[in-house]
Structures are given as structure tokens and as C-alpha cells.
Amino acid sequence: MDNAFEIIGGKPLKGEITPQGAKNEALQILSAVLLTAEKVTVSNIPDIKDVNKLIELLGDMGVIVERLAPDTYSFEAKNIDQDFFVSEAFKSKGGGLRGSIMIVGPLLARFGKASIPKPGGDKIGRRRLDTHFLGFEKLGAQFTYNPENGFFNVDASNLKGTYMLLDEASVTGTANIVMAAVLAEGTTTIYNAACEPYLQQLCKMLNRMGAKISGIGSNLLTIEGVKSLGGTEHRMLPDMIEIGSFIGLAAMTGSEITIKNVHYKELGMIPDVFRRLGIQLELRGDDIYIPAQEHYEIETFIDGSIMTIADSPWPGFTPDLLSIVLVVAIQAKGSVLIHQKMFESRLFFVDKLLDMGAQIILCDPHRATVIGLDHQVKLRGISMTSPDIRAGVSLLIAALSAQGKSTIYNIEQIERGYQHIDDRLRALGADIKRI
């Protein structure tokens, strides 16, 4: 039997919590260490499964990995074992890790070839990798799928800069193409590039290594190819998804919580979306302070129509927090339409919330209307299973606000994205244990 969390809910929490380093940034930054033979030191790395697996994978390839502190590693990719990429070990490890696609760009750039097993990962609908491959092809890479062994083989012996318009503003796709382009010959222009803070962090790091990337923070990136890159030091941003999760947790449980060192200006519209749900939060230095609130009321639009919260590419609201917003709205006063545009099966966890007593109408795979209970009725604890990382934490928040005992199974889905979450919640006074 897997591990599960057992939660006794309905207690207000109190205290300070510090967000971990950003998971989505980590997968890109750690892949970028392959672009140079020199040492790269990275700090504020989250201690979570997806990231640790990638670090292990780098070690298996021949990167010299040293752990300098709990959240800090140095990487030296002097000698990479090319044979590893066609091995069964790579297939089993790489195949089980969504982030493994991210090593392809750097490997193509530096060695002119790569192999990658067909990737797996989250159950949140089809996540196409076309953007990555189309980008590599435009730079001059040729790849063939081998159905016999399930690998893509890519030949990129002479990558040349070019203009490209991405078919979607994919964060990982943009990152991968940028990493391939920094060492390509000539100038690459990427339009409809993703411009998330994660990607800005990657581009700034590459520039410190000697790359020439301009347009950082916009959706039009220009990359002048260079011959080689050197080492650098990099500190990762705090995880904005965790920060949003903690804001939601505080509101839903009526808790007074301070979230430390949030890099507020990198949060985009996240604080404003929670304010639209009626949640009070204030910036103190670089901490977000959330007072204990008995009630929070969802705003309506100016003309009085029902509030809609939808995801869109950065600087829009991130899809990763829509599950959290949906859960927090359950105990708000008023109603809200949650419109999940980017993935088609992220809302399917609402059946568990209905079992707990939430009032939600699932309109279709993309839309759900939440009718707030305004704490007139408490949710009740149940047993449930977590389908993906973000839904897992949403269910965890619901359980902490519910009366009675909840059990959440399949918690490795949560732990892929959130480090030591049970210890950190216990420090706030949560009644949560691992069984």
C-alpha cells in the first residue's frame, strides 16, 4: 500500500511558511548545465521527486554532481557518456520523467545529436511535444522515431539560426529551443515565445554564461549564436504555485499566515486573482501577510455579472493555480465561473469535492461554476485519491478546511511537486500525518 496522508481538518493554522524553489524553473535550469564543460552552481533547488530524478539522471550521464548544501548543488558536465542515451537505463529513467525532454536542446546544441525516449508524466490531458520538435527542425535538426525501441533519434550536426513563430507559447518548448539556439550558428528569432519568470530566469542565466539573448520578458526573443558557454552561479525563484497554494490555504482555513520571501514582483497577477475572491493580503517587505478572515466575498464584474477566472499564458493567470482557486471559492460568499482553457482534464477532481459537500456545477471538461458556501456549511472529510500534482494540493487544502478525518491516497503525485509538505504544514499547526 502506498503512503497516504491522514488529515483532521477544521482547525485554523498560524505561523510563517517559506516557499520552496520553483519546480518548473528547476527542470530548465538543471538541463542548462549541459551546455558548458565548466562548473555551474545552483541554489534554492526544491527537494522534490521530479527534480531529484533529473539530478540523478545528470549524474548517470557523466555530469559531476556535488551537493554543497541541502538546496545547493554544483554540476560539471565535462565528460558526457554518449552511449548512455541509447541504454535501457535511460529509457526507464527518462521515460518516467516529464522533465527529461528538457535535456534534448542542450545536448543537440553541444554535441550535435541526441536520443530521447517517448515521455510520460501527468494525467492532465494530451501534452504535445510538437513545439519542441518543430523548433529543433527549424534550426536544422533532423529526427526519426524508432518504433522498435521507442526512441527519437535527432541529428543536429549543423544547427543554424532562423526565424520561427511557435505554434503555442509552450514554456518548456521555448526553453528547449532557446537552449538549442544559443550555440547555433547565426541569429535565431522566436516569436510567440513563452515569457514566464521561469524562462526569464533561464535566459538571464544563459547570458551570464556568455549567451547573447535579447527581448527577455517579452514574447519576441532574439538569440545571437555564440561558440561556447562558461560556468555561472544561479539562484532559483520561489515557487509561485506554492505561494498561491498557501494564500488559498490561509483563506480557506481562516488562518493567519505569513508567506516569506515571495519575490512579489515576479508573481504577476496571482495576488490580484486571490483578491478578486475577496481574500485580504498585504505585502510586508517581501513577505505576504494574510490575516485570519471569517468571510471572503467574491467580487462581481463592474456590470454586476458573475466573476470568471480563466487561465492564459503569462502574464495571464497560470493554469497550475486554477485548481486552487476553484477549491478556495467553495467557502467564499458568491459565485465564480472557473474556465480552464489550457488542459482538458484538470477539473475532473471536482467529484471528490462534491462528495465533501461542495456546490459545484461541472459544465464541461473546461468549465466549472462554484457556488460559495460562505462557511454556512463545513465540508466533510472523506477518503480520496490525488490525480495530479496541483489537484492533490487542492484536495489537501479542502481536507484541512473540512470537518472530520480525510485520507488522501496516491500522495507521491503531491510529492512530485511539493517538498516535505506534511512537515511544513504541521509547523503551522495542521493535524496531518503520513500513514
N, C-alpha and C positions, 0 to 999 in steps of 0.2 A: 504493500500500500504506500502510495506517495505521501509526502508531507502534506499537512493541511494546517490552516490557521483556525483556531477556535477563538471567537470574539464574543465578549459580553458587552453589549452596546448600551447606549443611553446615558453615558457619563460624559460631562464636559471635560475637556482636556485643558492643559495650561502649560505654557513654557516657551522655550526657544527651540527652533529646529533649523539646521543648516542644510541647504540643498546639496546634492552630490554634483560632480562634474557631469556635463551634458553627454548622454549616451550617444545621440546622433552625431555630435561633433567628434566624439572619440573614435568612431568607426572610420571617419575620413582621415583624421589627424594621424592615427596609428598606421593607416595604409601609406600615408605620405612619407613615412620614414624610409620606405623602399626606394625613394627617388635619389638617395645620396649614399655614398660609401662612408660618409662622415657621421659622427655621433649626434643624435638628436635626443634631447631630454624633454620629457613631457610630464607636467604635473596636473593635479586635480583630476586624475583619472578615476572614474567610478569603479567600484569593486563589484561588478555585476557579471553574470554569466556570459552574455554576448561579447562583452569587451575582453574578459579573461580568455575566452576561447580564441579570439583574434590574436591576443598577445602570444598565446601558446602556439598558434599557427605560424606566427612570425618566427618564433624560436625554431619550429620544425623546419622552416625554410633555410635556416642557417643564420638568421639575424642574431647578433649577440645581445641578449636582453639582460639588463641588470635592474633589480628592484632597489631603488635608493631610499624610499620611504613608503609607507602604506599607499600613498596616492601618486608616487613619482617613479618613473622608470626611465632608463636610458636605453637607446636602441642603436646598434651599429650594423648596418646592412652591407658589410664589406663583401662577404662571400655568400652568394645565394646559390643554393643547390637546385639547379635547373631540373634535375631528374625527379625531384620531389613532386613537381606539378603533374606528373602523369602517374603518380603512385595511388594505390588503393587508400593509403592513409590520408592523402589529401582529399580523395573523393569523399571519404566518410566524414572527415572533419569539415572540409569546405562546403560539402552538400548540406550539412546541418546548420549552417550559419549564414543568415541573410547578408551579413556584412562582408562575406568573402568575395563578393563581386567587386568590392572596392579596391582589391589589390591588383585588378587587371590593368587599370590605367597606368599606375606607376611602373608595373612590370613591362608593359608594352613600351613605355617611354624609355626606360633604361636599358632593356635587353632586346627589344625588337620582337619579342614573342611571348606568348602566354597560353596556358590551358586553364580552363575553369569548368568545374562540374556544374551541371544544371542546379540552380539554387532552390532552397526550400524556405521555411520560415513561418511567418504569421498567417493565421486564417482570417484575413480581413479582405478577402476578395482577391481578384487577379491583380498581381503587381507586376506589370510588364517590365521587361528589361530592355525593350526595344530602344529606348532613348540612349542607353549606354552604347549598344552595339551600332546603332545608326551613326552616332557621333564618332566612334572609332573608325567606322568605314569611311566617313567623310574625310578623316585625317589620313586615309590611305591604308588602313589595316584591312586585311582580308581574313575572314574567318569561316570555318567549316564546322558543322556539327557532326560528330561521330556517334550515330545511334548505338553502335556496338558497345562502346564504353561509357556513353553518356557525357562525354566531354565536348566543350567547344575548344577548337584549336585556332589560335589567332596568330597571323604573321604580320608584323609591323616593322619590317626592317628599314623602311624609309618613310617615316611619318612627315607629312608636310602641312603647314598651317593653311587654313582655309576659312571661308565664311560659312556659318551654319545657323539655321533657325531651328531650335529644338521643338520637337512635336509636343512636348509638355515640359513645364518648368520643374523637372524632377531634381530634387536636392542631390540624391546620390548620383544620378546621371550627370548633372552638371559637374559635381566634384570629380567624378571619374574622368570626364572629358578634359577638364582643366588640368588634372594631373598628367594626362597623356600629352596635352598640348604644350606644357611648359618646356619640354625638351625637344619638341618637334621643330623642323626647320621652317623659318618664316613666321608670319603673323596669323594667329587664329582669332576670329571674331565670333563670339557666341551670343546670339540674340535669343530672347525668352529664357535667359539663364535664371536659375533659382537665385534668390538673393537673401536667403535666411542668414541670421547671425552665424550659424554653424559654418556656412560657406564663406562668409566674410572672414571668419577666423582662419579657415584653411588658406585662403588667398593671401592674407597678411603673413601667415607663417611661411608660405612658399616664397613670398617676396623677401622675407628676411633670409631665406636660404639662397637668394640670388635670382629668383624668377622675376619676370617683368610683366606683371598683371595690372591693368588699369580698369577703372569702372567698377571697383569693388563696392558692393552695396546696391548696385543698380542691376537691371536685367540685361545690360549690354556689356559683356566683358571682352577686353582686348588683351591678347597674350602674345608677347613677342618671345619667340623661342630662344632659349639660351643653350650653351653647350653642356653645362653641368651645374649641379646644385651642391651647396655645402651644408654643414650641420647648423643647428639652432637650438634654442630653448623655447618651449611653448607652454602656456598655462591655459587650461580649458575653462570656458564659461560655466557658470552654474546651470543646471538643467531647468529650462523654463517650464517643462512639462511637470516636473516635480513641484516647482514653485506654484504653478496653477493648481495642482492637486492639493497642496497644503492650504491654499486660500479657500478652496471648496470644502476641505475637511473642517476648517475652523468654523465656517458659516454653518455647515450642516449640523455640527455637534454643539453649536452655541458656545464655542471655546475662545479664549483669549490667547492668541498665538503670535509670536514674533518670528518671521522668516528672515534669517540672517544673510547678509552679503548677496543680494539678488541681482546685482548689475542692472539696476532698474531701467536704464535707457535701452537695454537690449531686449526688453520684454515686449516691445511693440504695443499692440492694443490689448494684451492679455488682462492687465489690471482694469481697463475700461469695460471689458466684457463682463467681468465679475461685478463691477459697479452697476452695470445695467440690470443685474439680477437683484440689486438693492443691497449688496454687501458693502459695508463700510471698510475701507482700508486706508491706512495713511503711510506715507514714506517717512521714515525717521533715519536720517543719514542714508545708508544704502540698505536699510532693513525695511521690510513691510510689516507694519503692526496691524493686527486685526483684533478689534475689541470683541468681547463676548456680546452677541446680539440675539435677543429672543426672537425677533422677527426681521425678515428682509423681504422687500416688496419689489417685484419685477416691474421695471418701467414699461410704459407703452410708448409707441412712436408718437410724434408730436400730434398727429391727427387722431390719436386715440386707438389706432389699430394695434393688433396683437404683436408683441415683440417677436422678431425672428432672429435666431442666431445661427449663422452658417459659417462653414469653413471656406477658406480660399488660400491660394499660395501667398507667402509672405510678401508684403507686410500685413496681409489679411490674418484672420484668426486660424490658428493651427488645428488641423483635424484631430490631432492627438488629445486635445483638451475638450472636444465636444462631448465625449462620454462623461467627463467630469461635470461639465455644465449641466448636462441632462440630469444627472443624479442630484446635484445641488438644487436644481429647480423644483425637485419633488417636495421640498419643505418650504419653498418660497410662498409668498402670497401673490396670486395672479397666475397667468398662463404664459407659456412661451412655445414657439414652434422651433424645434431643433432640426436643421437641414444639413445632413451630412452629404456633401456633394462628391467628395473625392474617393470614398471607398464604399463598396455596396453592401458589405455585411457587418459593418461596425455597430449597427444598432440592435443586432439580434439578441443582445444580452438583456433587453428590457423585459423579457418574460420572467426573469428572476426577480426584477424589481416589482413587477405586478404581483408575484407571489408574496412579496414582502408588504404589499398593501399600497403601492404607489398608484397614482391615477395618471396613466399614460395611454395615449391612443397612438399605436404604430400605424401610420398612414400607408407606408410602403417601405421598401428597404432603405430609403434615403431620408425619410421624414418621420418625426415623432412629435406629437403635441403633449406637453406636460402640463397638467392642471395641478397647481401647487396646493399642498395640504395646509400650509401655514402653521405647522406644528399642532393643528387641531387633533390630528391622529398621528400616533407614532408608527413608524414602520415596525414590522415584527421580524425577529431573527429567523433565518431558515438555513438549510444546507444547500450549497450551490457549487458550481464549478466555473473556473475562470477561462473564457475562451481566448482572450488575447491580453497583451500586457496592460493596455490602458483600461479595458473593461474590468480587468482584475482589480485595479486600484479603485475604480469607481464602485465596484461591489464592496470593497473593503471599507470605503467611506460610508456607504449605505449601512453596512453592518455595524459600524461604530456609532451610528446615529440611531440604530434600531433598538427596540426593547427585547431583552432576552438574548439567547445564545444563537450565534450564526457560525457555520462551519464553511470555510472556503477550500475546496479541493483544487488540485492542479496548480498549486501556488508557484511552481517553477516558472509558469507564464508570467507571474508578477515579478519574480526574482531575476528574470532576464533583463528587467528594466529599472528595478529599484533596489539599492543596496541596503542590507540589514534593516529592512523597513519595520520589522516587528520590534527590534531593539529601540529604534528611533521613536516609534510611536509609544512604546512603554515608558520612555523617558518623559513623554508628555502626560503620562497618567492613563494611557489606554490599557484596557484589560484584554490583551491579546497573547495567545501562546501557540507555540508550534506543537502539533501532535503527530 
